[in-house]
Amino acid sequence: MEQAKNIGIRENVISNLGVNPQDAKISLTYFTISFATLLIGGLLGLIQGLERAGLYSLPAGFNYYQVLSAHGLLLLVVFTATFTIGYQLANLSHSFNGLLPKVRKMIWIGIVLKVIGVVLAVTMIVLGEASVLYTFYPPLAAHPIFYIGLVLLVLGIWSVAFGVFINYRHWRKENPGKPTPILAFFAMGVFVLWFFASLGVTIEVFMIIPWVLGWVETINVMVTRTLFWWFGHTLVNIWYLVATSAWYIIVPKIVGGKHFNEKLIRLVVILLVVLNIPGGFHHQIIDPAISISIKFLHVFMSLSIAVPSLMTAFAMFYVLEKAGRKKGGKGLFGWFKKLPWGDVRFLAPMIAMIAFIPGGAGGIVNTSNQMNQVIHNTMWVVGHFHVTVGVSVVLTFFGICYWLIPHLSKRQLTPKMNKIGVIQTWIWTIGMTIMAGSMHLAGLVGDPRRTSDTTYAGHETALSWLPYEYVFATGATLLLIGVIIQVYAVFNMMFFAPKGKTEYPVSEPEDDQPKVPMWTERWGLWAIVLLAVVAMAYVIPIVDMIVNAPPGSPPIKTW
């Protein structure tokens, strides 16, 4: 009894320590890189939107695909990766009472590798040597230095991931028989999934480098394309897993409630880790080299992600309704009005959660073979990932900033900054609704993606797309305004906000919550199950692509 009491006291002391100051510097470094990248990538997004609509012409020496490549790499890879790592490391430091010294060294090495890799890759894009878009798969070929930059970027992520695994293992040895703190459990899920997802793109890049160096004449386009989507699709769901950690654990505290049954939460994390990678094939549902039976299997596997998503929706609405009724909400929807809509820490992730409803519905369209025939490679797809990533993920990230950055920098979220955050959230929401909504509509009438000039020599049908593209540009303008406000808010909270203490808002479990099952901690088992699912999904089609390969492609440069 005395031992249990002492453990309880120790846990309480640890939870009050917050993030270790040395670890806070690491997270703030990541956030600095992240939001500097967001500013550049956001500006490039507006430029390409204006150029596509015919409202702006790029300077000599630059082209639409160059800008699109930089926009995709900076926002979809660099911004999201650096924010994710900064946030997850803060969660681990808070949960484990600080990171191990050797893990900090691994993380700093990871930062250096990632920065060098990004500089190399972006430099090649700026020099006009790598206009291969975010997807970068063959037969388009960039300069070899671009791919070396990507290798360094992946090695930087692996350095952080293995540091996280070491720290987790150390904590488990020091705390036998105890479940991992829930935010640390989420972080493990994120980095386990990230490591295995990156294996596919790593193999692809090591196939591409000899090809672009001229050591081999041709490359198997279908294999490299498949390996990319092994990673590309999963990356989206890594961001989703990061966002759900805030939805499940942080939002309940902010609304004055408690988080849902931890057994369900941990099961959701495990399902998202195990089921995610095979979903990549739905990006190739039109590709001719994949059999109908394999496509059917992958449609099913892609749709299986809806199971943990629906579990999340049920759990979150339960928590929010209970908190609202606790505050006096009456009637069917009275609880909804009692939620803290004037608090940006709640408003931003709440809009993000709501946006995941149409975002998920759009994903079902993309995954369904028949409906995909209509929207494949149209602006619908671009609108879809701007809803899922640009709202459900990014708005959650923005909401996290308003408590995490003041906590790390030992400053306060002032009422004025909260108001600025609320204004920024609504500007971002309106801008993304305008832009993504018009992209969906334009895609339904055939407006193609990844195309700089869509007038097709003045064809009547093509000209009918222009009004939608003007709306794209309008929404993109609002989004850049939102980016500028958010970047201002982040750096203000880092360096200029009043000194003080900001809470790390980790919610507590329900009073009658059952004991956390220890089988959820068996990450070795979940990794084996993940690999088995990946093997079931990928071995047969990739072997078929190799055995029955058509003639390979030489490197192609179209710009």
C-alpha positions, 0 to 999 in steps of 0.5 A: 500500500505504501509502495503504491502511494509512493508511486502515485506521488512520484507520478504526480511530481513527474507530471508537474515537471512539464517538458525538460528545458533541454528537450524544449529547445529541441522542440522549439528548433523543430517548430522554428524550421516548421513555420519558416517552411510554412511561410515559404510553402504558403507563398509558393502555393498562392503563386502557383494558384495565381499562375494556373488561373492566368492571373500571374506570370512567373519570372523568366527561368521559373516554371509552374512545375518547379513551384509545384514541386517546391510547394509539395516538398516543403509543406507535405514533407518538411512542414508536417515532419518537423512539426510532428517531431517537435510535438511528439518529442515534447510529449515524450519528454513530458511523459518520461520526465525528460529524454535520455542524453544519448537520445538528445544527441541522436535527435540533434544529429537528425536535425542536421541531416534533415536540414542538409537534405532539405537544402540539397533537394530544394536547391536542385528544384530552384536550379531547375534540376528537379521539377519532378513534383512531390511524388517524384517517381519515374520516369521523370528524373531529377538531378542525383543530388535531389535524391541524395537530399531525400536520403539524408532527410530519411536518415534524419527521421530514422535517427529520431525514430531510433532515439524514440525507440531507445527511450521507450525501451529504457522507460519500460525497463525502469517501470516494469508492469506499468503501461506507457503514458498515453501520449508516449504511446501515441508517439511510439505508434507514430514513429513505428508507422513512420519507420516502416512506411519509409522503407518503401520510399527508401528502396525506391530512391536507391533504385533511382540513384543508379538510374539517374547516374547512368549506371543502369539504362532503364527502371521498372516504373510500376515497381518504383511507383508502387514503392512510393505510394507505400510511403506516400499514402501512409504519410497522410495517416501518420499526420492523422495519427498525430492529430488524433493524439491531440483530439483524444488527450488534449481537447478533453482537458481544454473543454473541462472533461476527461478522455475516453476509455484508454483501452479503446484509444490504444486499440485505435493507435494499433489499428492505424499502425497495422492497417495503414500501409496497404492503403497506398494501392488505391492511388494506383487504382487506374494503373493497368499493371495491377490485376482486378483481384489485387485492386479489390483486395486493396480497396477493402484494405483501404476502407478498413481504416474507416473502422478506427476513424469511426471509433474516434468519432464516437469517442470524441462526440461522447467526450464533448457531449458529456463535457457540454452537459456538465456545463449545463447544456440541455436538450438535444444540442444544448451541450454543443453551445456550451463548448468553449468556442472562443478558445482557439485551443479548442476551436482549431482542432474542433473544426479540424475534427468536423472537416474530417467528416467530408474529408473521409467521405471524399477518401471513400470516393477516391478508394472506390474503383468505379467513382475513382474513374470519374475523379482520378487525376482531376482537381477533385483529388487536390481538393480532397487532400487540402481538406484532409491535410489542410484542415483536419491535420494543419488546423489541429497543428495550429491549435496545438501551438497555442498551448505548447509553444508558450509552455516550451518557451515559458510564456503565456497565451494572452487574451489578445493572442487567443483572439488573434488565433480565433481570427486566424482559424476562421480565415483559414477555414473560410479560405480552405472551404472556398479553395478546396470546395471549388477544386472538388467542383472543378474536378467533377467537370474534368479540370485536370491536376498537375497541369499549368495551362488548362485552356487547351487552345481555347476549347469551350469545355476547358474555358468553363473551368476558368471561373473555378480557378479564379475561386482557387486563387481567391481561397489561396489568397485568404490562406496566405493571409492565414499563414502570415498570421499563424507564423506571427503568432508562433514567433510572438509566443516563442519570443515576445509573449509575457513570461509565465507558466502555461499548462500542458493540458493532458486530460485524465481518464474517467473515474471508472476506467478499466485497467489498461491491458498490457498486451497493448504494449507489445510493439514487437508483436504489432510490428510483426503483424504490420509486416504480415499485412504488408506482405499479404498486400504487396508481395504478389503484385510486386513479384508480378510487376518484376516477373512480367515487367514491360520494357523499362524507361530511361530517365525523362526530363520534360522541363 
